[in-house]
Amino acid sequence: MAETKLSCLKDKRWSLDGMTALVTGATRGIGHAIAEELAEFGAAVHICSRNQQDIDQCLEEWNSKGFRITGSACDVLSRDQRENLIKTVASTFDGKLNILTRIRYAIAEELAEFGAAVHICSRHQQDIDQCLEEWNSKGFRITGSACDVLSRDQRENLIKTVASTFDGKLNILKSAVEVDKLVEAMEYQIPIGRLGEPKDISGLVAFLSLLAASYITGQIITLDGGYIIRTPNGTEPNRRPQSQPKDNYPCAVIPHDEKLMAETKLEFFKDKRWSLHGMTALVTGGTRGIGYAIAEELAEFGAAVHICARNQQDIDQCLEQWSNKGFLTTGSVCDVLSPDQREKLMKNVASIFNGKLNILINNAGTASTKSVLDYTREDVATLFGTNFESCFHLCQLAHPLLKASGYGRIVFISSISGLKAFPLCSIYGASKGALNQFTKNIALEWAKDNIRANTVAPGPVKTVLLDFLMKSPGVDKNVETLISGSPVSRI
Ligand SMILES: NC(=O)c1ccc[n+]([C@@H]2O[C@H](COP(=O)([O-])OP(=O)(O)OC[C@H]3O[C@@H](n4cnc5c(N)ncnc54)[C@H](OP(=O)(O)O)[C@@H]3O)[C@@H](O)[C@H]2O)c1
């Protein structure tokens, strides 16, 4: 077997070793990248597509890399073939399947189902013939011809064929004709400034398949370079997007002695997409709870991490623990409610990390529970000051450092209270809701500086903060409700 991405890893949350996966439509494109990524993480993978020759070619390539991948032909459109596929998978994996990923493109079919006459193209005449046979047997008006859309001549030929097929009239143009112009137009709409690549998708799919992601369920995660956050006819983008050059990973920005550093989670890893080696991070509220776990995880992935909280003793304790493990961590006191202390914090961070910050985790937050009528102006100022304004201001202060790093990442820790209404949580929920919206705007504005912004909105998590909330009058009986309302049945 190949050395899997994480075979050297003790933390099984980041390995798929021993797991089984089925990826449909995996001989090229996104499915191909997903199958390969899952196999690299140690999973045994079965793939299917309609073309046995393509499958054989993929398997040969993967088997020569030592991946455990099998495959069989299946047209997922056919019920019989689907049943056969699952029988094959069941016998290959002894009746146990951990991961099922389904990729399928059905634009042509859907248009035909709505009564349109459709012409399709792809590079392989054999694939086209197979599709046409199927579709024609269903009575769809679909024709097709071979065309490699990257060739200008073949594109011109395609248009001639389409013109003669449809008597010179075309209502809908889908996909890749005039590919350059279409791509350019689409890239212009995407804040990150480029179309996605299969590897962009496969990384997330692999992550979602890992034990490390086991508390994520029922989410729809858009992976679109920020496409969805723009209003369709909004103002002119403030830039011509600059794509980040491929493999432009940040160089080490802080001097450190490699020999003294802990073995990082992904030290043995050639694929830099799964490493934070050489990166710098600031985690606010990093002395306990969610912030502590984040700081430790980032350090385990190789980042140099600075934490802040209000209590120096707690900071010292954390740093001692982490330094015993060989992590590159520093820390300083900062009450994020105070603008002066935020400025001091960022000066500190700039000097420790030589003016470059890769990752800003806005985690520190506070909560209180009162009815709308009982909240005072001071309560609102404290909740919004800590949970929203501090994050906004820290982003402003960090911008030059994030930009200078060439690879900036901001993660806000919001809450499901910012998405749903919970009793006595109106102002906490509003402050987190503000963060959710702010994430979209900052992601849009700062994409041009290679800074990405995202929010993680946790449900109830066992921490001091939750303990405090649960003891508040009128809230304590909600624990049972919270657990029973969660599909995973745990906090
Ligand atoms: N736990 C949950 O159920 C839950 C659910 C959804 C979202 N969240 C969010 O997750 C984040 C972390 O919560 P948690 O549950 O991990 O809380 P926690 O256990 O109370 O930890 C909070 C951390 O932030 C620090 N902190 C608090 N106020 C601060 C301030 N004004 N300035 C600087 N540091 C401050 C604390 O240290 P000091 O007190 O020493 O300053 C501590 O390190 C918060 O934004 C919270 O709203 C939590």
The ligand as an ORCA input file, in Angstrom:
! r2SCAN-3c Opt
* xyz 0 1
  N     -19.758     26.985     23.948
  C     -20.773     27.078     23.125
  O     -21.787     26.371     23.282
  C     -20.725     28.016     21.959
  C     -21.688     27.880     20.953
  C     -21.661     28.744     19.863
  C     -20.685     29.702     19.792
  N     -19.762     29.825     20.772
  C     -18.753     30.880     20.617
  O     -17.449     30.329     20.677
  C     -16.530     31.294     21.186
  C     -15.722     30.650     22.311
  O     -16.623     30.249     23.340
  P     -16.276     29.161     24.436
  O     -17.524     28.426     24.681
  O     -15.049     28.429     24.085
  O     -16.026     30.136     25.688
  P     -15.132     29.957     26.991
  O     -14.950     28.540     27.341
  O     -15.754     30.861     27.986
  O     -13.721     30.546     26.542
  C     -13.638     31.876     26.152
  C     -12.210     32.257     25.896
  O     -12.210     33.617     25.484
  C     -11.530     34.440     26.458
  N     -12.265     35.690     26.545
  C     -13.529     35.894     26.959
  N     -13.813     37.202     26.921
  C     -12.723     37.832     26.468
  C     -12.387     39.178     26.227
  N     -13.230     40.167     26.463
  N     -11.157     39.455     25.751
  C     -10.258     38.479     25.538
  N     -10.513     37.195     25.745
  C     -11.737     36.875     26.216
  C     -11.518     33.608     27.736
  O     -10.457     33.927     28.592
  P     -10.613     35.096     29.751
  O     -11.956     34.913     30.361
  O      -9.471     34.854     30.663
  O     -10.475     36.383     29.030
  C     -11.339     32.218     27.143
  O     -10.019     32.007     26.762
  C     -17.373     32.484     21.616
  O     -17.335     33.470     20.615
  C     -18.770     31.917     21.723
  O     -19.762     32.898     21.513
  C     -19.745     28.993     21.854
*
